[in-house]
């Protein structure tokens, strides 16, 4: 009974910490949209990574048996944070770090459920539309920089597969965990689309604000999914085909 009470108290504390971090991120998100200070962006990006680490430590403390998904998810959050910061200094390096983060997100999803044909079909459809949009839409201007256009297409392919896997997982394994991951992944995709429009297209109105307004909530959802992994006790990728 005492052990259960301690576990309940810890759970309450962790939930409160998650809420506090998410609220602080929301406030800083608004400040960054308003003022665009690089220092605010760094702190905000660090915070969603901290949220992921806090939740991972919580799973260790409660002796959660399946740590592969949450560990790889936190690694993905770390690379996303690095990409977010470096993007302001060097676009291609930042995009590469983000791409590594997306690969790690995809890999973490695979620990919840093995990849299936549905996942790749969904990801493939999104990928085709994204590639056609980037290459054919007249609003884009890469100034004959073929390398930059290729980087954007490759990045779009990686995040498309990640989103396809997340949505496929929710279709096959309906739970708060898979719903949170799918919503976070979709918001991430939308945010990156807004970033693409803001940097390389003639469409500038509101897209920069929409990029930031959806990016940090996406990262918060993915970070919170590490906490929700406690509800997936005993479920392995091998069991969930």
C-alpha positions in Angstrom: 0.0 0.0 0.0 2.8 2.4 0.9 4.6 1.5 -2.3 1.4 2.2 -4.3 1.1 5.6 -2.6 4.7 6.5 -3.4 4.1 5.5 -7.0 0.9 7.6 -7.2 2.7 10.6 -5.7 5.6 10.3 -8.2 3.1 10.0 -11.1 1.4 13.2 -9.9 4.7 15.0 -9.6 5.8 14.0 -13.1 2.4 15.0 -14.6 2.8 18.4 -12.9 6.3 18.8 -14.2 5.1 18.0 -17.8 2.3 20.5 -17.5 4.7 23.2 -16.1 7.2 22.6 -18.9 4.5 22.6 -21.6 3.1 25.9 -20.2 6.5 27.5 -20.2 7.2 26.3 -23.7 3.8 27.8 -24.8 4.7 31.1 -23.3 8.2 31.2 -24.8 6.7 30.0 -28.1 4.5 33.2 -28.1 7.5 35.3 -27.2 9.6 33.9 -30.0 6.8 34.4 -32.6 6.6 38.0 -31.3 10.2 39.0 -31.0 12.2 36.3 -32.8 15.1 36.2 -30.3 17.5 33.4 -30.9 18.1 33.0 -27.2 14.4 32.3 -26.6 14.4 29.7 -29.3 17.4 27.9 -27.7 15.7 27.8 -24.3 12.4 26.6 -25.8 14.0 23.9 -27.8 16.0 22.7 -24.7 12.8 22.5 -22.7 11.0 19.9 -24.9 14.2 17.8 -24.7 14.2 18.2 -20.9 10.6 17.0 -20.9 11.5 13.9 -22.8 14.4 13.2 -20.4 12.2 13.7 -17.3 9.7 11.2 -18.6 12.4 8.7 -19.5 13.9 9.0 -16.0 10.4 8.4 -14.6 10.0 5.2 -16.6 13.4 4.0 -15.2 12.3 4.9 -11.7 9.0 2.9 -12.0 11.0 0.0 -13.6 9.2 0.1 -16.9 10.3 -3.0 -18.8 10.3 -1.6 -22.3 12.7 1.3 -22.6 13.6 1.0 -26.3 10.8 3.2 -27.6 11.2 6.0 -25.0 15.0 5.9 -25.2 15.1 6.3 -29.0 12.3 8.9 -28.9 14.4 11.0 -26.5 17.4 10.6 -28.8 15.1 11.9 -31.6 14.1 14.8 -29.5 17.7 15.6 -28.8 18.6 15.7 -32.5 15.5 17.8 -33.3 16.6 20.3 -30.7 20.1 20.4 -32.2 18.7 20.8 -35.7 16.3 23.5 -34.5 19.3 25.6 -33.1 21.8 24.9 -35.9 19.2 25.7 -38.6 19.6 29.3 -37.7 23.3 29.1 -38.3 23.6 26.7 -41.3 20.4 25.6 -43.0 21.7 22.3 -44.6 23.4 21.1 -41.4 20.3 21.9 -39.4 18.1 20.1 -41.9 20.5 17.1 -41.7 20.2 17.0 -37.9 16.5 17.3 -38.2 16.4 14.4 -40.7 18.4 12.2 -38.2 15.8 13.1 -35.6 13.0 12.0 -37.9 14.8 8.7 -38.6 15.1 8.2 -34.8 11.4 9.0 -34.4 10.5 6.5 -37.1 12.8 3.9 -35.4 11.1 4.5 -32.0 7.7 3.9 -33.6 9.0 0.6 -34.9 9.5 -0.5 -31.3 5.7 -0.1 -30.7 4.8 -2.0 -33.8 6.8 -3.6 -36.6 6.6 -1.7 -39.9 3.9 -2.9 -42.2 2.9 -2.3 -45.9 0.2 0.1 -44.7 2.9 2.3 -43.1 4.9 2.5 -46.2 1.9 3.1 -48.4 0.8 6.0 -46.3 4.3 7.4 -46.1 4.8 6.9 -49.9 1.6 8.7 -50.8 2.6 11.7 -48.6 6.1 11.6 -50.0 4.9 11.7 -53.6 2.6 14.7 -53.0 5.4 16.5 -51.1 8.0 15.9 -53.8 5.6 17.0 -56.5 4.6 20.1 -54.5 8.3 21.1 -54.0 9.3 20.5 -57.6 6.3 21.7 -59.6 4.6 24.4 -57.5 5.4 27.8 -59.1 5.5 29.6 -55.8 8.9 28.1 -55.0 12.1 29.7 -55.9 15.4 27.8 -55.1 17.3 30.3 -57.3 18.7 27.5 -59.4 20.2 26.0 -56.2 19.7 22.3 -57.1 21.5 21.1 -54.0 19.0 23.0 -51.8 16.0 21.6 -53.7 17.4 18.1 -53.3 17.9 18.6 -49.6 14.3 19.7 -49.2 13.0 16.7 -51.2 15.1 14.2 -49.2 14.0 15.8 -46.0 10.4 15.6 -47.1 10.8 11.9 -47.9 12.1 11.2 -44.4 9.4 13.1 -42.6 6.7 11.6 -44.9 7.8 8.1 -43.9 7.8 9.1 -40.2 4.2 10.5 -40.5 3.0 7.4 -42.4 4.3 5.1 -39.7 2.8 7.2 -36.9 -0.6 7.3 -38.6 -0.4 3.6 -39.4 0.4 2.8 -35.8 -2.7 4.7 -34.7 -4.9 2.9 -37.3 -3.6 -0.5 -36.0 -3.2 0.3 -32.3 -5.7 2.8 -31.2 -4.6 4.3 -27.8 -3.7 7.6 -26.3 0.0 6.8 -26.9 -0.4 6.2 -30.7 -2.9 9.1 -31.0 -0.5 11.5 -29.3 2.4 10.4 -31.6 0.3 10.6 -34.7 -0.9 14.1 -33.8 2.6 15.2 -32.9 3.9 13.8 -36.2 1.2 15.5 -38.3 1.8 18.9 -36.6 5.6 18.4 -37.2 4.9 17.8 -40.9 2.7 20.9 -41.1 5.3 23.0 -39.3 8.0 21.9 -41.7 5.7 22.7 -44.6 5.2 26.2 -43.3 9.0 26.5 -42.9 9.5 25.5 -46.5 7.0 28.1 -47.6 8.6 30.8 -45.4 12.1 30.2 -46.7 11.7 29.2 -50.3 8.3 30.5 -51.6 6.7 33.8 -52.4 4.0 33.0 -49.7 5.2 34.9 -46.6 2.0 36.0 -44.8 1.6 34.2 -41.5 3.5 31.1 -42.5 6.5 31.9 -40.3 4.2 32.2 -37.3 2.3 29.1 -38.2 5.6 27.2 -38.4 6.6 28.1 -34.8 3.0 27.9 -33.5 2.7 24.2 -34.5 6.3 23.1 -34.1 6.7 23.4 -30.3 3.3 21.8 -29.6 4.4 18.9 -31.9 7.6 18.4 -29.9 5.7 18.6 -26.6 3.4 15.9 -27.8 6.3 13.6 -28.8 8.0 14.3 -25.5 4.8 13.5 -23.6 4.5 10.3 -25.5 7.5 9.1 -23.5 5.4 9.4 -20.3 2.5 7.6 -22.0 4.7 4.7 -22.8 4.0 3.6 -19.2 0.5 2.5 -20.5 2.1 0.3 -23.1 3.6 -2.1 -20.5 4.1 -5.5 -21.9 3.4 -4.5 -25.5 6.2 -5.1 -27.8 6.7 -4.6 -31.5 6.6 -8.4 -32.0 3.3 -8.6 -30.3 1.7 -5.8 -32.3 1.8 -6.7 -35.9 
